Amino acid sequence: MTTSIVINAESGTARQYGAAALRELIHTAAAKAGQPDVDVQLVAPAQLPKALTAAARGSTEVWVGGGDGTLRTAAELAMKRDIVLGVLPLGTMNLLARDLNIPLEIENAVAALCAASVAAIDVGRVNQSLFLNKSALGLYPEMVVDRERRQRLFGLTKWPAMIRSAWRAVRRHRMMEITIDHHGQRSEILSPAIVVAVGSYEFNAGRLFNRADLQSGELTIYVSHEKTWLGSASQLAKLFLGTLQNDPSLQVIKAHNLQIDFSRTKPVANDGEIDMLKGPIRYAVAPQALKVRMPVEAT
């Protein structure tokens, strides 16, 4: 049976290799792994939903390469049609690929996916939208909005723009007045940053936002109670050093569902993609709702 592979032609890795070279690389790697019949399509971002729908028609499995937005679109389709999703690490962070033990080198990733078993993992919902790793309010979406502005206006690449945006967001240190409802409890909170994760983070140095358990059936809510920009800068440093779990100003809440309310429309970063949402917003976990190819261990 032919394996359909749909790749965002504007992803960094696709641009780096070029369409023809990347297509040939994947074909060669798949043939070596015993899967010679693959159909590789590189499509423009605007055509991704149509291409993914066509690839899923009459198929039980689709592999996808691209960033967060590409994976969210593909995951929604895979869940709707009850098919298996294979993740090729062609984005910037590749958080889901890392969690699934998929190697970051293309040849090794293809080989690992060919040999991988199928598992069902949890996903998150914020209102009616899907997120696979995290949904964030406060500092992080502010960074993303400013990063996109710098890329658009000044032509900066993603990481230099993000570093400048992170510094600006931390120094401004805007506080949010929000209300969190969970387990029948209602808490009024003043916070610069909140992250709602599917599962929980290990906070290992060198691997941001990595998760060991993708089937916990829970959301983990991380609430910063830092009151100064220096405190938030310290939390960012602890995140990179892998010691954030020991920070006394970080509150951790476990829940299957929750509601967050606030007075004005805010940017919410769902897997790095910005949605402008008006409170209240409702979060829920969908246990083992997405079928994926998951190698037993990285190769």
N, C-alpha and C positions, 0 to 999 in steps of 0.2 A: 504494500500500500504506500502511496506517495505521501511524504511528510511535507506539509505546507509551511513555509517559513516566510513571514512578512517582516520587513525591516524598514524602520523610519530612515529615509534617505538623508535626512538632515541631522541625524545623530552624529556625535563627534567621531566615533569609530568608523562609521560609514563614509564620512567625508575624508577621514584620514587614509583609508584604503582605496577608495574609489569603488564605484558600483561593480565594475567587471572583475576587479581583483578580489573583492570581498565575496562575490558570488562564487568565483572559482575556488577560493580558500574553503568555503563552507562545503561545496560539492566534494572536494578532495578529502576533507576531514570526515565527512559522513560516509564516503565510500570506504575509507580505511576502517571505519568503525562498524562496517557491515550494513550500512543503510545507504545504498547507492541511489535510491529513488527519492530525491528531494526536489521540491519546486521552490526556488528562492526568488522573492520579489522585493525590490527596493522601491518604495513609493513615497511621494511627497506627504508631509503631515496632514494636509487637508483631505487627502485620499485614503488615509489609514482606515477610518471606519468602514468605508465601502470595500476596501481590499480585504480587511479582516473578515467581514461578513461573507464575502465570496469564498475566501479560503476555508471558512468553517462550514460552508454549505456541503452537506454530504460527507463530512469528515468527522472523525472522533478526536482529532488532536491538531493544534496549531502551535507553532513556535514563533516567538516574537522577539525582535531586537529593537531597542530604543530606550528612551528615558522614561521618567515617571508617568507622563501623560499617555504615552503609548501603552505602557503596561496596564494602567487603569482602564483604558478603553478595551484592551484585549481581555482583561480579567472580567469585566462586565459581560462581554459577549460569551466568554467561556462558561460563566455561571448560568447565563440565560439558556444556552444550548446544551449544558451539561457535557462539555467536552474538556479535554486535558490541555493545559497550557504549559508550553516549554519556554523558559526564559533564557534568552541569549544576552550576555552582559555587554551591551553596546551603549549604555548610558554613562553619566558622569560618576554617580555614587554607586550604582548597582547594588543597592541595599538588599533587595529581595534575592538577587542572584547569590549574594554572599550568604544570606541566611539559609538558602537552599543547598549550600555546599557546591555551587557551580563554579568551576575555575574561571578566572577572568580572561585567560588567553583564549582566543576564538577557537583554535583547533582543539584544545583540551576541553573547552565548554561543549562543543559539538559531540566529541567522543563521550563525555560524561552523560549528556542528555540521551544519547543513543542507548546507553547501558542502564540508565536510571529506572527505578521503579516509580509507580504513581502513588502519590499521597494526597490527602485532603487537608488543607490548611485553613486557619481562621482568617477572616477579613473583617474590617471595620466599616461601619456606616455612620456618616454624619448627615443628618436629615435623610435625603434620598441618594446621596453621593457615596461612592466607594472610596476607601483608602486601604492600602495594603500594609503600610508600615506605621505611619504616624499622621496625626492632625495637630496643628499647632496654632496657638494664638499668642499675640504679643510680639516679643523681640524677633522671633524667627520669620514670621511673615513680613514684618517690617523690613528685615534684611533682604528678603526675596524681592519685594516690591522695589526697593531702592537699587538692588543689583540689576534688575531688568531695565530700570531707567538709565543706569550708567552704561549698560551694554548698548542700549538703543541710541543714546545721545552722544556717547564718547567713543563707541567702538571697542570698549574693553572686552576681553575674554572673560569667561565665567568666574574663574577663581580670583584674579586680581580685582574684579568688580565686587565679588562677595566679601573679600577681606576689607575693602574700604567701607562697604555697606554695614558690615558687622561692627566696625569701630564707631560709625556714625550712630547706629541704633543703640549701642551700649551707652555711649556718651549722652544721648538724648534721654534714655531711660524712662520711657513713658510707662506709667502705672495704669493698670486696668482695674476698674471696679466691676466685679462680676459676682454672680451667685451660682454655686454648684449644688445641684440636687442629686443625691445618690443614696441608695439603701434607706429611703425615707427620711434622710437628713438633709437639711438646708443650711449651707454655709455661705456667708458673705465674706468675700476675699478681696484684698488689694494685692495685685501681683503684676510683675513685669512680663512674665512668661509662663505659659501652660502648654504641656505636650500630652496628648492622648495617644497611647501606643497600643497596637494589637499585640498582646503578650507583654513581656517585660524586657528591659534592656540589661545587658551584662556590664556595660561601661568598661570595656577593656581598652587599654591604651592602644592607639593605632587603628581601632575599629569602632567608628562612631555608630551608634544606634544598632548594634548587632543583637540578635535575639537567638537564643538556643532552642526555645520551645515555641513552635508555630501552631500548637494545638492545645493551648491552655484553656481556651474558652473564656478568656477574660480580657478586659481592657485594663491598662495601667495608666493612671493619670499622675503626671509629675507637675507639681505646683511650686514655683519659686516664690519664696517669701522675702527675697532680698529687697532692701529699701533704698539702696544707693547704687550708682553705676559701678563703683569699685567692687561692690559685692557681686554684681552680675558678671563683671569681667572675671572675677575670681571663679565663679561657677563655670564659665566657659573654659577657663584654663583647666579646671578639674575634670571637665568633660573630655578634653583632649588627653589628659594624663591618666584617665581611667579611675579616678577617685571620687567621682561625683556622688556615688551612693553613700558616702560618709558625710556629706554636707548637711549640717543641722538645719539649714535654711531651705532644704528641699523636702516637701511633703509628698508622700507616695500614697495613692489611693487605688484600690482594686475594685472593679465593678464590672457587671455584665452590661449595664446601661446607665446613662446619666444624662442630665440636662445642664447646660451652661447658659445663663442669661446675662445680658448686658444691654445698655441703653441705646447705643448707636450701632449702625452697621460697621462691621470690622472685617479686615482681610483675614482669612483663615487659610493656612497652607496645608493642603491635603496631599501628602507625598510630594511636597515641593511645588505643587500647582496651586495658584491663588484663586480662591473663591471669595466673593464679597457676600457676607451673610449677616442677616439681621437676627438678633436674639428673640426668643430663646432658640438654641440649637440643641438637637438631640443626638446622642451617640449610642450606638449599640454594637455588640460583637455578633458576627454570624459564624458560629462554630463550624469548622471543617466544611466551608461552603465552596471552596475553590479547589479543583483538582489540578495538581501540578506534577511535573517530572522532578523528582528529588533524588540526586545521587546519594548513596549512603555516606560517602565522605569525599572530600576534594581530592582530585588527582593531580 
